[in-house]
Amino acid sequence: MRYENTLAFARALDEADPLRKYRNQFRLPKQDGKDIIYLCGNSLGMQPKTVKSQMEIELDKWADYGVEAHFKTENPWIQYQIQLKEDMGLLVGASAFEIAIMNSLSVNIHLLMVSFYQPTKQRFKIICEKGSFPSDLYVLASQARFRGLKLTDILIELEPRSGEQTLRNDDIIETISLHSQELALIWMGGVNYYTGQVFDMDKITAAGHKAGAVVGYDLAHAAGNVLLKLHEWNVDFACWCTYKYLNSGPGGIGAVFIHERHGNRQDLQRFTGWWGNNISSRFLMQKEFEPAAGADGWALSTAPVLLMAPLKTSLEIFREAGMHSLIEKRILLTGFLHFIVMEIAEKFIQHFNIKILTPAGNERGAQLSIIVKQQGKEIYAALQNEGVVGDWREPEVIRLAPAPLYNSFEEIFHVGEILLKVLNSKINMDMRKTISI
């Protein structure tokens, strides 16, 4: 699309947007009584307006039925996650059999590492992108220590070429091939949290399997953001949080994917708990564990319904809107933000050296990571003060993430106005300082 940096153009895009009604289904924050421009859905998504009523439904069940709400109410708690599994599967390209709604992200990574990282004397290496989210590295390091290994001995970190800042997919494939004889696991973020780069999970998975490795993904920044076909791509396992693009609330419940070919494997090591037991015998309180079929067999504890209720309301919105429609708008929305930011940045290149770190095209989701070489943190703070909410990532990146469910094109236009105001203000302030010196 040929973008224009005008209010009329932005409003025309909003008028033609088939998803524009969904903005009104979210509670959007204010600053000093005024609407802010919230571009931080990659950290915490906005609250659907139906969350409160859905929570009240479950609280009323608790009050009116007590423990019997597990069995005797409409949508009883014992099977509460069934619909969630189906809706989540639509978002990530999986069947309900392959999905479990459980725990939090880092807990789930640990649990799945128990099953899917099985080092041997010959195969013990893990490929991971350098600059992955710190929690992933903490998990890998502790999993290594648990097995009597050192992270430095097992980890192969993928780095961009000299002078480049993001990975080339061809280089990832080449590295997998190079280490094919010693590789046990490929563990990557589907979308890198810092750069916003979307990796070619289809090709990486195929290359990993060709090399004889297991392939898994942290999809925290991918679920609800980019097109995922986990079953079709033959991914072994994946897990993600739901409080970013999926709007389930702070610390919301996590989810896992385990490909159906692994769902009934008895040879896989796993940590077990009673909620992972076959539901037909769960309440018989047997001594021996009988795993539930599919991903549910990895669950541990009683399902936290009050954490699942907000996710239920959000997934209903996603199901109605459709992931393909959301992706179409996300491409336009993020593209418009890229256009606006770069048009302004070019005017101030000598003063602030602003660049877009996130790749374009299929390697970009609903996030722009903007490198600001000079006064980056001050510019970020000024944007916040003017009502543009993104986040700062050390050492030099402002992340802005326009979510297609609740962000508008007019908001993106106003981001440009505010950025222009902030940069001009900084230049004028610097000039006054120079004169006073």
Number of C-alpha atoms within 10 A of each C-alpha: 6 6 13 13 18 13 15 12 15 21 16 12 18 17 13 9 15 13 18 19 11 17 16 12 17 18 14 17 15 12 13 7 7 9 12 18 23 23 27 21 26 26 19 19 23 27 22 23 16 17 21 13 13 18 18 13 13 19 15 13 20 14 11 12 14 11 12 14 19 18 13 13 13 10 15 15 21 17 13 18 23 17 15 24 24 19 20 29 22 19 23 22 17 23 20 22 19 25 30 27 26 27 23 18 24 18 13 22 22 18 19 22 19 15 16 21 24 15 18 11 6 10 18 20 24 26 23 22 19 16 14 20 16 9 12 18 16 13 16 23 17 15 18 20 12 10 10 9 15 15 18 11 11 21 22 19 14 20 17 14 11 6 6 10 13 17 19 15 16 12 14 22 17 12 16 27 16 12 16 19 15 20 26 26 28 24 22 25 25 24 27 23 22 21 25 28 25 24 21 17 23 15 15 21 23 17 21 23 19 13 19 18 27 21 26 28 24 26 26 28 28 28 23 24 27 25 17 22 17 26 20 11 16 18 23 21 27 25 28 26 28 31 24 26 27 29 27 28 21 15 15 24 25 24 25 29 33 28 24 21 12 18 21 15 12 9 8 12 15 15 14 17 15 21 21 24 24 16 18 9 13 16 11 8 10 11 6 7 16 17 25 21 19 23 25 26 25 27 24 17 13 14 19 15 19 15 19 23 25 27 26 24 22 25 24 15 16 21 14 9 16 14 19 12 14 20 19 11 23 24 18 17 25 24 22 20 24 19 17 22 23 17 13 17 22 13 14 16 13 10 14 20 16 23 17 18 21 24 18 17 10 13 15 22 27 27 30 28 25 25 21 23 15 14 14 21 19 13 19 22 17 19 19 17 13 17 20 25 21 21 19 18 15 9 11 17 24 23 27 24 27 28 29 27 23 22 22 23 26 17 22 25 22 18 21 21 15 17 21 17 14 20 21 13 14 18 14 12 12 12 12 11 10 9 8 7 6
